[in-house]
Amino acid sequence: MRDQAPSSAPQASHPHALPGQSIDYQLFLDCVHCGLCTAACPTYCELGNENDSPRGRIYLMRGVADGRIELNDQVLHHLDLCLDCRACETACPSGVQYGRLIEPFRAELAERAPAKERSDWFRRWILFGLFPYRERMRKALFPARIAQRLGLMKFAAVTGLLRLLPQRLQRLVAMLPSPLVHEPPLPERLPAKGKQRARVALFTGCVADAMFRSTHWATARVLQENGCEVLVPPGQTCCGAIHLHAGASEPARQLADQNAAAFPLDEVDAVIVNVAGCGAMLKEYDHCFPMADANHAARAALSAKVRDVHEFLLELGPVAPRGAIHRNVTYHDACHLAHAQKVVDAPRALLSMIPGLSLRELPESLLCCGAAGTYNLTEPEMSDRLARRKLDNIEATGATTVVTANAGCLLQIMREARGRNAKLDVVHPMDLLDQSYQAG
């Protein structure tokens, strides 16, 4: 029999209430503790600890909300270790909405944390002060790019100079991809090629635009090849996922409101996103910020228009690319594309259309690579374990190219490949599609 909410289940939020009061209590009760989620959970697969499984964490959160379990450091550690990859949602036969449990619970914990913890240097200057702002990111990366080109970064790593940096900054430096050709910002409008079939707006985000602008250009060109006029609204900003996943829900809502005002929804057929994490966040504005404020309808309207580029192209009916690319390729499912957005087949279908491409299925493709937004900076040990596991599986396929549709996954797999001196190209599906269209 399904558990019933106890008559003493907390209902109202007040300054001294226990964490979990903002969560619809029924969401806890949806979990019947069957355990089918455990095999899909990266931390449980690595540790085998019930507290590090989805049902274990739900039990802990509900216990804390009920006042039965003390919110001590051990409980916090189990909750912090969650990647929020949402693989458990894919595996769950009861439809448990795990993301709608862990994210507001973490937000409440962040609000209750001492001011010193909420404003530590990394959160203030890097996580919230740098990452969400593409131009700040590009300016901050400029010295690092120069150092890369001059070989100074490699020298600093070999001589141990990088170890003088705080650990999280060391990991940031290690995550930097190889320098790419400088790409100018996308124009506000790109015309369709041939007969126009759709008019879309392209979301460019923050970190993705700072580090992978070439992929945005590739995405725009692929859309043009498929008869889409592409608009790039200048007023758009970070999707807010960085803040929300770190427990800062109010700044995330402000970014959501800015995006809702930036996109001319009445003028476009869809808002296209090519980054899995951003797409999941944008699609779930209505769930992330359910409060009925003045901008609620605008956020919900934006969410309703958002489409991942792969699912949009497949629904539109893609123009077949003609240029041959003779490579052995494997595809890694980005968690927030496969689990949060339920887009699994579309990227594979598009890649299979490229002449000469041999697509090899990746073992444990649906298991997180350990990037998980900023998780690889805050939980380095578990992140590294999952990165090693992911690259072991990639190498087992014999592929020379791995394809994935999320900026964090790209950076994580690139870093692990560099650490092994593995000769592996790591690219976005749009990069390969664009190459095939241009060659054809």
Buried (B, 14 or more C-beta within 10 A) or exposed (E): EEEEEEEEBBEEEEEEBBBBBBBEBEBBBBBBEEBBBBEBBBBBBBBEEBBBBBBBBBBBBBBBBBEEBEBEEEBBEBBBBBBBBBBBBBBBEEEBBBBBBBBBBBBBBBBBBEEEEBEEEBBEEBBBEBBBBBEBBBEBBEEBBEBBEEEBBEEBBEEEEBEEEEEBBBBBBBBBBEBEEEBEBBEEEBEBBEEEBBBBBBBBBBBBBBBBBBBBBBBBBBBBBBBBBBBBBEEBBBBBBBBBBBBBBEBBBEBBBBBBBBBEBEEBBBBBBBBBBBBBBBBBBBBBBBEEEEBBEBBBBBBBBBBBBBBBBBEBEBBEBEBEBEBEBBBBBBBBBBBBBEBBEBBBBBBEBBBEBBBBEBEBBBBBBBBBBBBBBBBBEBBBBBBBBBBEBBBEBEBBBBBBBBBBBBBBBBBBBBEEEBEBBBBBBBBBBBBBBEEB
